[in-house]
Amino acid sequence: MMEPFRNEPLTDFRNPAACQAFEAALNQVRAAFGRTYPLIIGGERLTPGDVFASRNPADPAQVVGWVAQADAAAAEKAVQVRCRSVRGVEPGSGRRTRQGAVQNRGGRSPEEARVLRLDGLRSGKNLGRSRCGHGGSD
């Protein structure tokens, strides 16, 4: 799991030790250029097939890494994992898992509503028929 975002303290680059530390950090990052980064879905690392280049915006000719591109199966898996984590619903079943029943008695969160809308758009159904919703199964 990634650490939560936090701002770094300001650095005084008049200090030679700060400049050396900065150069060392840049060299460490440069050493990782060209690495392939997988998708992470439900904690599982996946590289389903195609990858695309992540480029340095200051020098678009420079590829800093390769990122896995989701195929239809990976996208479907991501929707299923997200439905379970947001609502505790088994996708397509209309049934809540025990965890979902305990966590979500108070109604839909904004994030849950967003996932439901995206799932509905993906499947071509209205919100009530969405696979994460309670309007029935696929």
C-alpha positions in Angstrom: 0.0 0.0 0.0 1.2 3.5 -0.8 1.9 6.0 1.9 -0.6 8.9 1.9 0.5 12.1 0.1 2.3 14.7 2.2 4.1 17.8 1.1 7.9 17.7 1.5 9.5 20.4 3.6 11.2 23.2 1.7 14.8 22.6 0.8 17.6 25.2 1.0 19.7 24.5 -2.1 22.4 26.9 -0.9 23.3 24.0 1.4 25.8 21.7 -0.4 24.5 18.6 1.4 21.0 19.4 0.2 22.2 19.6 -3.4 24.1 16.3 -3.1 21.0 14.6 -1.6 18.9 16.0 -4.5 21.3 14.7 -7.1 21.4 11.3 -5.5 17.6 11.1 -5.5 17.5 12.1 -9.2 20.1 9.4 -10.0 18.1 6.8 -8.2 15.0 7.7 -10.2 16.9 7.8 -13.5 18.2 4.3 -12.7 14.6 3.0 -12.8 13.8 4.5 -16.3 12.6 1.9 -18.7 10.9 -0.2 -16.1 7.5 -1.8 -16.8 4.7 -0.9 -14.3 1.9 -3.5 -14.0 -1.8 -2.8 -13.3 -2.7 -3.4 -9.7 -6.3 -4.7 -9.3 -7.4 -6.0 -5.9 -3.8 -6.1 -4.8 -2.8 -8.4 -7.7 -0.2 -7.2 -10.2 -1.2 -7.8 -13.8 0.4 -7.2 -17.1 -2.4 -8.3 -19.5 -0.7 -7.6 -22.8 0.0 -4.2 -24.3 2.0 -1.5 -22.6 2.3 2.2 -23.4 5.1 4.6 -22.9 5.2 7.1 -20.1 7.2 10.1 -21.3 9.1 12.9 -19.7 6.9 16.0 -20.3 10.0 18.2 -20.5 11.6 15.9 -23.1 8.8 13.8 -24.9 11.5 11.8 -26.7 12.6 10.3 -23.4 10.6 7.3 -22.2 10.7 7.1 -18.4 8.7 3.8 -18.1 6.2 1.5 -19.6 2.7 1.1 -18.2 0.4 -1.9 -18.6 -2.7 -1.2 -20.6 -5.9 -2.8 -19.4 -7.7 -5.2 -21.7 -11.5 -6.0 -21.4 -10.9 -8.8 -18.9 -8.7 -6.6 -16.6 -11.3 -3.8 -16.8 -14.1 -6.2 -15.9 -12.0 -7.5 -12.9 -11.4 -3.9 -11.7 -15.2 -3.2 -11.8 -15.9 -6.4 -9.8 -13.2 -5.6 -7.2 -14.4 -2.0 -6.9 -18.1 -3.1 -6.5 -17.2 -5.4 -3.7 -15.0 -2.8 -1.9 -17.5 0.0 -2.2 -20.8 -1.7 -1.5 -20.0 -5.3 -0.7 -22.1 -6.4 -3.6 -21.2 -9.5 -5.6 -21.4 -8.0 -9.2 -24.3 -9.4 -11.2 -25.9 -11.1 -8.2 -27.8 -8.1 -6.6 -26.7 -9.7 -3.2 -24.7 -7.8 -0.6 -21.8 -9.5 1.1 -21.8 -9.5 4.9 -19.1 -6.9 4.9 -21.1 -4.6 2.6 -24.3 -5.0 4.7 -22.4 -3.9 7.8 -20.5 -1.0 6.2 -23.1 0.6 4.0 -26.4 0.7 5.9 -26.4 4.5 5.8 -26.8 4.8 2.0 -24.5 5.5 -0.9 -21.3 7.5 -0.6 -20.3 9.9 -3.4 -17.6 7.4 -4.4 -20.1 4.5 -4.5 -22.5 6.6 -6.6 -19.7 7.3 -9.1 -18.8 3.6 -9.4 -22.5 2.8 -9.9 -22.7 5.4 -12.7 -19.6 4.2 -14.4 -20.7 0.6 -14.2 -24.1 1.5 -15.6 -22.5 3.4 -18.5 -20.1 0.5 -19.2 -22.9 -2.0 -19.3 -25.4 0.2 -21.1 -28.0 0.0 -18.3 -29.6 2.6 -16.2 -28.5 2.9 -12.5 -31.2 0.6 -11.2 -30.0 -2.2 -13.5 -26.3 -1.6 -12.9 -24.4 -4.6 -11.7 -23.4 -2.8 -8.5 -27.0 -1.6 -7.8 -30.0 -3.3 -6.3 -32.2 -3.3 -9.4 -31.5 -6.9 -10.4 -28.8 -8.9 -12.0 -27.4 -8.9 -15.5 
